Amino acid sequence: MNEQVLLIDIPTYRQKIQSSHRKLLGLIAKAEVLLQRKHIGVFVRGHDMYSRGLLSIASYLERHGIPVKYSVYEQSMTDEELKKKLEGVRVVGITCVTPTIHIALSLCRLIKTFDQQVVCVLGGPHVWFLDKETIENHPEVDVVVRGEGEYAFLDLLHHINELHRVKGVTYRDGCRTLKNEDRLEVEREFPTINYGFLTKPLQSYAHNVMATRGCPNKCSYCVDNRFRGVRSSPIEDIIEELNFLNGSLKKGTVVHFCDSDLLLKKHWSSGLLRKIAQEKFDLAFSCDARPDSVTTELIRKLELANFREINLGFEDLDNTVLECLDKGLKFEVAIQACETVRKNSDLMIKVYMMAGLPGSSRETEYNNSKRLQHLFNQGLIDLVSLRIFVPYPGTKIFHNPRKFGISILTRDWQQYDRFSFPVYRLSALNEHEIYSYFWKLQALVLRNYCKKLGMTLNELASFDVDEESLDYIYQNYVR
């Protein structure tokens, strides 16, 4: 194939938030910036976003001799700018998640008005699990790639006129929708990322590296366990990428490890952290981890490797809800993880939580509020990343809602956003109660941030923080 491929990334999306709520989120964002400065000192992280998955596909195709154009979608992009990008292009690949599917579809429709012969390919978790529905309801989409994209996209390009030979795709053949068998083979080693595809200075981006893919856990609210097994990139490849970033970014820039759980494979994780510590990078790091993966040894090695923050997936603070989620975790274990981090490091502790999870009730809401306050009182947590639960396609909850006691109210995908009014109701809580509870918890978090900073709300509001630090009030980020 000699024609160029255009890959379009949609890493952010706009979401309207009521002015009163926007003010609350703005204060929380300011407080988080100030707490990071107070605890860590220099905490540099860019604000422009990109999806690592699509950048990996672009790098993989380039390595195999495919001419690639790469573009990060911005709302300001004009029709003429898109038309210009399509010059010499036969295939367009767009990655999307549930809240951005409408953007991807609108791009496909526009592309077809320019040139009906351009093949529009969609990938990402939303279309992976709603592949037939996407093809059947949207004539502007020609192919859906299911699962990991590197192998499948390259194979698709080699057999663009023989799609029946390509595993892992669903496509239109005249009036028929055809779904080929799954692709069982996967890339053993992750492609080396070519950051040259990014058009802005590297310092302007928030960089996420990925050392592992997949997750062995069976959480009902997540799709990460749908990937085949857990694979780790060779440690020397990760170090090579970090060396590149170290030479390209300012001292103190934070790079986040976006693995589902960086500490999952303890022996491998220990070796990686030991090597990062030996390299003495000028970068700082943060990572995500399950509380039950936390050990004294790994926490000490995180600190020696210049990790400044660990993000722990609590989700909820009530065991009844955690059991309903098939998380395989108890609240008491999460507490022990925080205690282990506190005793053995100076890492900031951020916890991930969701309001309105299946199994929630007025009683569990009360327990969450009391226990979250207790965590702050005991100094066991620093930051809380709180969102509204969304039953995303691909999760067990979306495909079998009755089992989890929820009723899905709409398939307007633009509303499937973690700040928007809930798209479902629970057997014990309606959507209004869930939404109200979410903002009450946000207010609790803000009160505790002010207490940690020794500031009143008025003092915090008047404090000057770079407005770019508040971007997530207006834009949501897609991993």
Buried (B, 14 or more C-beta within 10 A) or exposed (E): BEBBBBBBBBBBBEBEBEEEBBEBBBBBBBBBBBBBEBBBEEBEBBBBBBBBBBBBBBBBBBBEEBEBBBBBBEEEBEEEEBBEBBEEBBBBBBBBBBBBBBBBBEBBBBBBEBEEEBBBBBBBBBBBBBBEBBBBEBEBBBBBBBBBBBBBBBBBBEBBEEBEEBBBBBBBEEEEBBBBEEBEEBBEEBBBBBBEBBEEEBBEBBBBBBBBBBBEBEBBBBBBBBBBEBBBBEBEBBBEBBEBBBEEBEEBBBBBBBBBBBBBBEEBBBBBBEBBBEBEBBBBBBBBBBBBBBBEEBBBBBBBBBBBBBBBBBBBBBBBBBEBBBBBBBBEBBBBBBEBBBEBBEBBBBBBBBBBBBBBBEEBBEBBBEBBBEBBEEEBBBBBBBBBBBBBBBBBBBEEBEEBBBEBBEEEBBBBBBBBBBBBBBBBBBBEBBBBBBBEBBEBBBEBBBEBBEBEEEEBEEBEBEEEBBBBBBBBBBE
